[in-house]
Structures are given as C-alpha cells and as structure tokens.
C-alpha cells in the first residue's frame, strides 16, 4: 500500500512509502483522512505496527479507518485477489465508501 493518491497528494509529501517503514513517524505528515487496509497475516506488517499507526493518527487528529482482514496475507487485494475473493471484494467496498463513490451496477 502506498500513501500517495494520484490526484490528491495530501500525505505524506515525500516519495511514497510502504506502511511498514515507520507508521508512527509518518502520521504527523498526514493532512487528510486516511484509509488503511491490511492483511492480518501480513508478516511484513505486524499487528503492533498497525496499532502504532492507529495511535499515531489519533494523536495528530487525523480522521482514519483501519481495516484488517484476518488470515489474509500481504498483497491479498491485488496479487491474490481470487484466492481471497471475499476480503478483496469487501476491501473494494471500503475504498469506494471511503472515496464517496457509488459502485456501478451492470445494466
């Protein structure tokens, strides 16, 4: 997951980083709401790092939502989307909801 949105570079202002690099150190650079989606079985991002990120965003007053899909690994949302179809579908719903976008229905 990268933190830089293509059209709105609200945070952080430096080059995109992974959430595992230092979540609490980067939270203070955020200036807009954040959505963080994690695989609960991601060995590169332990639950302690997610908790620290959550606490750091709370400490600087950034509105945020953290969603953890227990049992899902790193990259479940792209490289393993078919294997983790339920988590991936819900993650897309989370993104669309966060962005305020209504999903299109097939006609």
N, C-alpha and C positions, 0 to 999 in steps of 0.2 A: 504494500500500500504506500502510495506517495501522498504527500500532503499538499501539493500544489495543484490547484484546479486550473484547467487550461484558460478559462476566461476570467477568472477572479483569483488573482494571486494574493489572497488575504493572509496566508500564513503557511509556514514560515517564509520569510522574504529571501532567504538564501536558497541555494540549489536544493532540489527535492531530496529528502532523506527517507530512510525506512523508519518505521515507528520504533524498531528495536534499538536504534542508535542511542537515543537518550530522551525518552519522552518527557520527563520532568524538566529537563534543561530547555527543551524546545517550546514548552507550553506557553511561556511568557511572551513568545513572539506571535502567538495567535491573535487575530483581531476580528474573527468572525466565528459563527457557530461551527462545530466540528462533529463529524460522524466517523466513528472508528469501528470497523468490522474485523473481528478476529476469529481465527480457528482456535478452538480451545485446546487442541492437541498440537498447536504450532510449537515446535521445540525451540525455535529461534526467539520467540516472544513469550516468556513465561508469565503466569498469572500475576506475579509480583510487579512486572513491568507494566502490565495493563492497569493494575491498581495504582501504581505510582503516577501514571499518565492521567488517570481519572482524578486523583487527588490534586495533581498539579493544575489541571484545568479548572477544578473547583476553586483552588487557591487564588487564581488570577481572574476568576469570574467569567470564564468562557462557557457559554451555553454549549452543551455537548451531549451526545448519546453514544454509549459504548455497547456494542452488541457482540456477544461471544457465542459461537456455535460449538458446543461441547462435542468432542470427538472429531471435529474437522481439522485437517492439517493446514499448514501454510499453503497459500495459493488454491484453496478449495474452491474459490469463487471464479477462477479462470481455468487453470490447468487441469483441475479435477472436477469441473462443474457437473459433468454427467454422473460421476461417482457419488457426489454429494448434492444431488439434484434438489432435494428439499431445502437444504441450507442455502444453496445458491439462489433458488427462487425467492426465498424469504429475504436474502441479502439484497437482491434487486428491488424488492418491495421496500425495504428500509431506505435504500438510496433514493428511489423515486419519491417516497414520502418526505424524506429529508429535504430534497430539492423542490418539493411542492409540485411535482409533475404527476399528472394522472396517466396511468398506463393506457395505451391504445388497445382497443378491442378489435379483433379481426372482424371485417364486415362480410 
